[in-house]
Amino acid sequence: MTQTSCLLKKLMDRPDLNEIEENHNLNLIPAKRELLILINRSPLPYVPNQRYPWYQVVSNTKGYKMSKYKMRKLSPGFMKSLIDHDGALHPILERIQRDNTLLLCIRDNYINIYYRGGNLLRITGNKHSQKYKAFFDTNYNKNGFSINLPSSDIDSSNDAELWSKSFSTIKEVMDSYFEKNKKSEREFQQLVVRENTRSNISNQTEYFVTDIELSSHNARFDMSAVKISSKDRKILKNCKPVFFEMKYSIDALKGKSGMLKHIQDMDSLVSNKEIYDSIVENIEIQFKDMYELGLINYKKPQNKDIEDFSLNRDLKPEFIFILANCNPRSKNLLDIITDPKMQAFASNQHFDLKFFVSGYSGYALHSDCMFTLPEFQKIVSLFQ
C-alpha cells in the first residue's frame, strides 16, 4: 500500500505505536484513541497483520495531499516557548538540560522526550495559539502503578512545571516496563547520542547527533548527525552530513533490516536528489535549533554565529555502522561483510561506507575510529 492515507480501526493503545510512527515517518493523530487517522508522509509499505495483528488497515485515499518528505522542525512560537524564561514550556526544557538521561527530539511542530529509548512524553504545538498538549502512553504502565499525571493541557509555565515534576514517576513506570520488554538497541542508541551531543566530552568528538529514527523514501536510519572535523572547527562551513545505523548483537545483522538492506536504502536515498537535499537541509535546521535549546555541547568559534553553520553539499555523506555488543569471533559477521553484494559498496560514488570501532572504550565518535569496509574486514579477521 503506497502513497495513501489510512484509517486504523480498533487500534489498541500500546507503546510500540510510537515506534511504528518513527519507523515510517508518519503522524498519528488521535481521535478518541479507538479510531486514528494516519496521514502518510512518505510511501508506506503494507505492514502484514502477522507482525502487527492488533489493527486493521483500511484504504482511504481521498482528501489528503501527500508530501515526499515532511520537515522536522518547530514553529518560531514553539521555540520561543521553550527558550524564553517565561515561556510556557521552559520548565520542561530546563529539566531536560539538567538530566542527560532524557533526549529531546524535534518533530513536525511537536517534540518527543525519550528515556531509555522509549517515548516518555510527547508535546504537540498548536499553530494558532501558544497552547500545548502533553501525551504519555499509559500502556507503559503494565504493572498498574498508581500515578496521578497533570492535565494534558499546557497553557502556562506552571502547567509545564507540574509535568517536569512528574518525570521521576514516569521514569519509574517505564523502568518497570523495560524489565520485561527490552529495547536494548534503542537504549544503546540514546547512549550514543548522549555521549556525542550532551556529555562533558561531546565537544571533543567530531560527530554531533541531530535526530533519531529518521525515515523517508522507504529507508530508515537510526541517527542523523553532523560531522565537524577537528581541523574544520574554525570555519563552520566544511561540515558533512552523516547517517548512522546501530545493530545490537549478531542476530540483528541479517534479514529484512540487516546491514545490506540498510546500505542499499542509503544508496537509494542519496540517489534521489530532491529528497536527499531536503533531509540535509533538515539536519542543518535541527543542529541550529538544538544548539539554541542548549542541547548540543558544541563550542563554536568566537567569531562565528551559529547561523553561519552549513553542510557542504559537495562532500559525500558518511554512512556508518555501530555494532553494539556483537561477538567479534562470530563467523557470521565476517561472512556478512565479505559478501560480494556488500563488497560492491566498498567504493561508492554516493556515500562513504564506514564502520565504527571504539577508541579504547566508550562511544565517543572520532574520525580516527571510523574504518572503511576493507579495513574493517581486516580487523574482524584478526579474531577468527
Residue, then its C-alpha position, 0 to 999 in steps of 0.5 A: m500500500t503506497q502513497t495513501s492515507c489510512l484509517l486504523k480501526k480498533l487500534m489498541d493503545r500500546p507503546d510500540l505505536n510510537e515506534i511504528e510512527e518513527n519507523h515510517n515517518l508518519n503522524l498519528i493523530p488521535a481521535k478518541r484513541e479507538l479510531l486514528i487517522l494516519i496521514n502518510r508522509s512518505p510511501l508506506p509499505y503494507v505492514p502484514n497483520q502477522r507482525y502487527p495483528w492488533y489493527q486493521v488497515v483500511s484504504n482511504t485515499k481521498g482528501y489528503k495531499m501527500s508530501k515526499y518528505k515532511m520537515r522536522k522542525l518547530s514553529p518560531g512560537f514553539m521555540k520561543s516557548l521553550i527558550d524564553h524564561d517565561g515561556a510556557l514550556h521552559p520548565i520542561l526544557e530546563r529539566i531536560q538540560r539538567d538530566n542527560t538521561l532524557l533526549l529531546c527530539i524535534r518533530d513536525n511542530y511537536i517534540n518527543i522526550y525519550y528515556r531509555g529509548g522509549n517515548l516518555l512524553r510527547i508535546t504537540g504545538n498548536k499553530h494558532s495559539q501558544k497552547y500545548k498538549a502533553f501525551f504519555d502512553t499509559n500502556y507503559n504502565k503494565n504493572g498498574f502503578s498508581i500515578n496521578l499525571p497533570s492535565s494534558d493541557i499546557d497553557s502556562s509555565n506552571d502547567a509545564e512545571l507540574w509535568s517536569k515534576s512528574f518525570s521521576t514517576i514516569k521514569e519509574v513506570m517505564d523502568s518497570y516496563f523495560e524489565k520485561n520488554k527490552k529495547s536494548e538497541r534503542e537504549f544503546q542508541q540514546l547512549v550514543v547520542r548522549e555521549n556525542t551531543r550532551s556529555n562533558i566530552s561531546n565537544q571533543t568528538e567530531y560527530f554531533v547527533t541531530d535526530i533519531e529514527l529518521s525515515s523517508h523514501n522507504a529507508r530508515f536510519d537510526m541517527s542523523a548527525v553532523k560531522i565537524s572535523s577537528k581541523d574544520r572547527k574554525i570555519l563552520k562551513n566544511c561540515k558533512p552530513v552523516f547517517f548512522e545505523m546501530k545493530y545490537s548483537i549478531d542476530a540483528l545483522k541479517g534479514k529484512s533490516g540487516m546491514l545490506k538492506h540498510i546500505q542499499d536504502m542509503d544508496s537509494l536515498v542519496s540517489n534521489k536528489e530532491i529528497y536527499d537535499s531536503i533531509v540535509e537541509n533538515i539536519e542543518i535546521q535541527f543542529k541550529d535549533m538544538y544548539e539554541l535549546g542548549l542541547i548540543n555541547y558544541k563550542k563554536p568559534q568566537n567569531k562565528d554565529i551559529e547561523d553561519f553553520s552549513l553542510n557542504r553539499d559537495l562532500k559525500p555523506e558518511f554512512i556508518f555502522i555501530l555494532a553494539n555488543c556483537n561477538p567479534r569471533s562470530k563467523n557470521l559477521l565476517d561472512i556478512i561483510t565479505d559478501p560480494k553484494m556488500q563488497a560492491f559498496a566498498s567504493n561508492q560514488h554516493f556515500d562513504l561506507k564506514f564502520f565504527v570501532s571504539g577508541y579504547s572504550g566508550y562511544a565517543l565518535h572520532s574520525d580516527c575510529m571510523f574504518t572503511l569496509p576493507e579495513f574493517q574486514k581486516i580487523v574482524s579477521l584478526f579474531q577468527 
